[in-house]
Amino acid sequence: MPSNRLLARLSRADYRLLEPHLEAVDLPVRKVLAARNKRVDNVYFPESGFASVVANGESELEIGMIGREGMTGVSVIMGDDTRAPHQTYMQVAGQGQRLSAEHLREAIGASGSLLKVLLLYAHSFMTQSTETALANGRHKIEERLSRWLLMAGDRVGDEIPLTHEFLGVMLGTARPGVTLVIQELERRGWISHRRGVVTILDRGGLIKSSNGAYVAANGK
């Protein structure tokens, strides 16, 4: 069974349409999976680690997260041949499967059931992006950070490699503010922190801290 949850949900017939064209690849930190304003030539199905979809304005801001529950290249699923509107790159290293956008289009054209499964994922990802926008606009830093840690934990487990600087970029806030919140969450016993790794100790505490901003990943 495929390690990627989206691929694992496909029927045997639909998976066979993709399998000959899937290529196992390493996905190191900062590897670009989709470049902003560039045509999407390949899609990726992460099996471990996760990628961030990042909007670039005056500063970077994460608007979506993709791990083993999903795939990059939602625009390909939707039949859009235009360039990627945002940058997508790995934030936690892992492995995955790469598939050319052309082969994905051919498979979608051959199977309505495959398209249905992929459209359900696309809807789930767009819902996540909407929830992220709401969290960025309505919630305090502590609530947003708690949400982010829970979402990352859904994808890579309780030990999450990251830096305060990275979290500040992803949450669109200054690094000192992130540091203070991490210290407070650690004081409460909900996380521990050491040299670029945050460990979730109490998911229930973080869920409470998120104040309703967190929704579990579909298919996590």
MITI-356741 format. One record per residue (C-alpha): residue in three letters; x, y, z; residue number from 0. Coordinates in Angstrom, 1 decimal. Layout:
 residuo     px     py     pz num
     ALA      X      Y      Z NUM
...
***
This chain:
 residuo     px     py     pz num
     MET    0.0    0.0    0.0   0
     PRO    1.4    3.5   -0.8   1
     SER    2.6    5.5    2.1   2
     ASN    0.9    8.6    0.8   3
     ARG   -2.6    8.6    2.1   4
     LEU   -4.2   10.1   -1.0   5
     LEU   -2.6    7.5   -3.3   6
     ALA   -3.7    4.8   -0.8   7
     ARG   -7.3    5.9   -1.1   8
     LEU   -7.4    5.3   -4.9   9
     SER   -9.0    2.2   -6.3  10
     ARG   -6.6   -0.4   -7.6  11
     ALA   -7.6    0.4  -11.2  12
     ASP   -7.0    4.2  -10.6  13
     TYR   -3.7    3.6   -8.9  14
     ARG   -2.5    1.4  -11.8  15
     LEU   -3.1    4.4  -14.1  16
     LEU   -0.5    6.4  -12.1  17
     GLU    1.9    3.7  -10.7  18
     PRO    4.0    3.2  -13.9  19
     HIS    4.8    6.9  -14.0  20
     LEU    5.5    7.5  -10.2  21
     GLU    9.1    8.2   -9.3  22
     ALA   10.4    7.9   -5.8  23
     VAL   12.3   11.0   -4.8  24
     ASP   14.1   12.6   -1.8  25
     LEU   12.5   15.8   -0.6  26
     PRO   15.2   17.8    1.3  27
     VAL   14.4   20.9    3.3  28
     ARG   13.8   24.0    1.0  29
     LYS   13.3   21.9   -2.1  30
     VAL   10.9   23.8   -4.3  31
     LEU    8.0   21.7   -5.4  32
     ALA    6.2   24.5   -7.3  33
     ALA    7.7   27.8   -8.1  34
     ARG    5.6   31.0   -8.0  35
     ASN    4.6   32.2  -11.4  36
     LYS    6.1   29.1  -13.1  37
     ARG    4.2   26.4  -15.0  38
     VAL    3.6   23.2  -12.9  39
     ASP    5.5   20.4  -14.7  40
     ASN    5.4   17.9  -11.9  41
     VAL    3.2   17.1   -8.9  42
     TYR    4.4   15.5   -5.7  43
     PHE    2.8   13.1   -3.2  44
     PRO    4.8   13.4    0.0  45
     GLU    5.3   10.2    2.1  46
     SER    7.1   11.9    5.0  47
     GLY    8.0   15.4    5.9  48
     PHE    5.8   18.2    4.7  49
     ALA    5.7   21.2    2.4  50
     SER    4.5   24.8    2.9  51
     VAL    2.5   26.8    0.4  52
     VAL    3.7   30.3    0.8  53
     ALA    2.3   33.6   -0.4  54
     ASN    5.0   36.2   -1.2  55
     GLY    4.1   39.8   -0.6  56
     GLU    6.1   42.2    1.5  57
     SER    7.0   39.1    3.5  58
     GLU    6.4   35.4    3.3  59
     LEU    3.2   33.9    4.9  60
     GLU    2.2   30.3    4.9  61
     ILE   -1.3   29.7    3.5  62
     GLY   -1.3   25.9    3.3  63
     MET    0.5   22.8    4.5  64
     ILE    0.9   19.5    2.5  65
     GLY    2.1   16.2    3.9  66
     ARG    1.4   12.6    3.5  67
     GLU   -2.4   13.3    3.4  68
     GLY   -2.2   15.0    0.0  69
     MET   -0.3   16.3   -3.0  70
     THR    1.0   19.4   -4.6  71
     GLY   -0.4   20.8   -7.9  72
     VAL   -4.1   21.4   -7.0  73
     SER   -4.3   23.6  -10.1  74
     VAL   -3.6   20.6  -12.3  75
     ILE   -6.5   18.7  -10.7  76
     MET   -8.7   21.7  -11.4  77
     GLY   -7.7   21.7  -15.1  78
     ASP   -5.8   25.0  -14.8  79
     ASP   -2.7   25.1  -17.1  80
     THR   -1.7   28.5  -15.8  81
     ARG    1.4   29.1  -13.6  82
     ALA    1.5   28.3   -9.9  83
     PRO    0.2   31.4   -8.0  84
     HIS    2.3   30.6   -4.9  85
     GLN    5.6   29.0   -3.9  86
     THR    5.6   25.5   -2.5  87
     TYR    8.7   24.1   -0.8  88
     MET    9.7   21.5    1.8  89
     GLN    9.8   22.7    5.4  90
     VAL   10.5   19.3    7.0  91
     ALA   12.6   16.9    4.8  92
     GLY   11.1   13.6    3.7  93
     GLN   10.5   11.3    0.8  94
     GLY    7.7   11.1   -1.8  95
     GLN    6.5   10.2   -5.2  96
     ARG    6.9   12.5   -8.3  97
     LEU    4.5   12.4  -11.2  98
     SER    4.6   14.6  -14.3  99
     ALA    1.6   16.9  -14.7 100
     GLU    1.0   15.6  -18.2 101
     HIS    0.7   12.0  -17.0 102
     LEU   -1.7   13.1  -14.2 103
     ARG   -3.9   14.9  -16.8 104
     GLU   -4.0   11.8  -19.0 105
     ALA   -5.0    9.6  -16.0 106
     ILE   -7.7   12.1  -15.0 107
     GLY   -9.0   12.1  -18.5 108
     ALA   -9.2    8.3  -18.5 109
     SER  -11.0    7.9  -15.1 110
     GLY  -13.9    9.9  -13.6 111
     SER  -13.4    8.1  -10.3 112
     LEU   -9.8    9.2  -10.1 113
     LEU  -10.9   12.8  -10.7 114
     LYS  -13.5   12.5   -8.0 115
     VAL  -11.0   11.4   -5.3 116
     LEU   -8.5   14.2   -6.3 117
     LEU  -11.3   16.8   -6.4 118
     LEU  -12.2   15.8   -2.8 119
     TYR   -8.6   16.4   -1.8 120
     ALA   -8.5   19.7   -3.6 121
     HIS  -11.6   20.8   -1.7 122
     SER  -10.0   19.7    1.5 123
     PHE   -6.9   21.7    0.8 124
     MET   -8.8   24.8   -0.2 125
     THR  -10.8   24.5    3.1 126
     GLN   -7.5   24.3    5.0 127
     SER   -6.3   27.5    3.2 128
     THR   -9.5   29.3    4.2 129
     GLU   -9.1   28.2    7.8 130
     THR   -5.5   29.5    7.7 131
     ALA   -6.6   32.9    6.4 132
     LEU   -9.2   33.0    9.2 133
     ALA   -6.7   32.0   11.8 134
     ASN   -4.2   34.7   10.6 135
     GLY   -6.9   37.3   10.7 136
     ARG   -8.8   36.4   13.9 137
     HIS   -6.4   34.6   16.3 138
     LYS   -3.6   35.6   18.6 139
     ILE    0.0   34.4   18.1 140
     GLU   -0.4   31.7   20.8 141
     GLU   -3.5   30.3   19.2 142
     ARG   -2.0   30.3   15.7 143
     LEU    1.3   28.8   16.8 144
     SER   -0.6   26.0   18.7 145
     ARG   -2.6   25.3   15.6 146
     TRP    0.5   25.2   13.4 147
     LEU    2.3   22.8   15.8 148
     LEU   -0.7   20.5   15.8 149
     MET   -1.0   20.5   12.1 150
     ALA    2.7   19.8   11.7 151
     GLY    2.4   17.0   14.3 152
     ASP   -0.4   15.4   12.3 153
     ARG    2.0   15.1    9.4 154
     VAL    5.4   14.2   11.0 155
     GLY    4.7   13.1   14.5 156
     ASP    5.4   14.8   17.8 157
     GLU    9.0   15.8   17.1 158
     ILE    9.0   18.7   14.7 159
     PRO   12.3   20.1   13.3 160
     LEU   12.1   23.9   13.1 161
     THR   13.6   27.2   14.1 162
     HIS   12.0   30.3   15.7 163
     GLU   13.0   32.3   12.6 164
     PHE   11.1   29.9   10.4 165
     LEU    8.0   29.9   12.6 166
     GLY    8.0   33.7   12.5 167
     VAL    8.1   33.7    8.7 168
     MET    5.3   31.1    8.5 169
     LEU    3.1   32.9   11.0 170
     GLY    3.9   36.3    9.6 171
     THR    5.1   37.7   13.0 172
     ALA    8.3   38.8   14.5 173
     ARG   10.7   36.2   15.8 174
     PRO   10.8   37.6   19.4 175
     GLY    7.0   37.1   19.7 176
     VAL    7.3   33.5   18.6 177
     THR   10.1   32.9   21.1 178
     LEU    8.0   34.2   24.0 179
     VAL    5.0   32.0   23.0 180
     ILE    7.2   28.9   22.7 181
     GLN    8.6   29.6   26.2 182
     GLU    5.0   30.0   27.6 183
     LEU    3.8   26.8   26.0 184
     GLU    6.9   25.0   27.4 185
     ARG    6.3   26.5   30.8 186
     ARG    2.8   24.9   30.8 187
     GLY    4.3   21.5   29.9 188
     TRP    2.6   21.2   26.5 189
     ILE    5.8   21.2   24.5 190
     SER    9.5   21.0   25.0 191
     HIS   12.1   22.7   22.9 192
     ARG   15.8   22.0   22.1 193
     ARG   18.1   23.1   19.3 194
     GLY   15.7   23.4   16.3 195
     VAL   13.2   20.7   17.5 196
     VAL    9.9   21.2   19.2 197
     THR    8.3   18.1   20.8 198
     ILE    4.6   18.0   21.5 199
     LEU    4.0   16.7   25.0 200
     ASP    0.3   17.4   25.5 201
     ARG   -1.9   17.6   22.4 202
     GLY   -4.9   18.3   24.5 203
     GLY   -3.2   21.4   26.0 204
     LEU   -2.3   22.7   22.5 205
     ILE   -5.8   22.1   21.2 206
     LYS   -7.1   24.1   24.1 207
     SER   -4.6   26.8   23.4 208
     SER   -5.6   27.0   19.7 209
     ASN   -9.0   28.2   20.8 210
     GLY  -10.9   26.5   18.0 211
     ALA   -8.4   27.4   15.3 212
     TYR   -7.2   23.8   14.8 213
     VAL   -9.0   21.3   12.7 214
     ALA   -7.3   17.8   12.2 215
     ALA   -5.9   17.0    8.8 216
     ASN   -8.2   15.0    6.6 217
     GLY   -6.7   11.5    6.3 218
     LYS   -3.9   12.2    8.7 219
***
